């Protein structure tokens, strides 16, 4: 028995629509995977697709605001290059050193720490926290610009099945910074 042309077109449309939905679901999953888990109040797996999209939109808004703030700081810094160091120091105080940022990249973690030369920050404490939370430090480096020290630590998850709870790592690193400033 031969299918009619209209039945064939219906099947084609259903297939196209199903493929479109699968493709969109994959894109939503990829978008949600790009958001650091410490920006979620609950596990990503427990959120609906709409909630994940809402979190993504909020995270993008947060990043845009941060970019604007950093652009202003950069413009002020470039504008005051001819000024004395006191002006630059006053402007940089807005960054509240030491400052830490954690980036989750699949099974890798990158920690960026900015501290002052005068503040003797113990890098081994950062490495200890990462290792206690299930990550293995692959590399660590630093560079000095003016009176600021930029540390970068790259770590890999030791056991992929277990992973690393980056929100907990972030919280512990923030506590470390808080107590080191006291």
RARAPE-V816233 format. One record per helix or strand. SS is the DSSP state (h for helix, s for strand). FROM is the first residue (numbers start at 1). TO is the last residue. If there is no record, write none. Layout:
{{SS | FROM | TO} {SS | FROM | TO}}
This chain:
{{h | 5 | 33} {h | 37 | 39} {h | 44 | 46} {h | 49 | 79} {h | 85 | 95} {s | 99 | 105} {s | 108 | 116} {h | 123 | 132} {s | 135 | 145} {s | 148 | 157} {h | 166 | 181}}
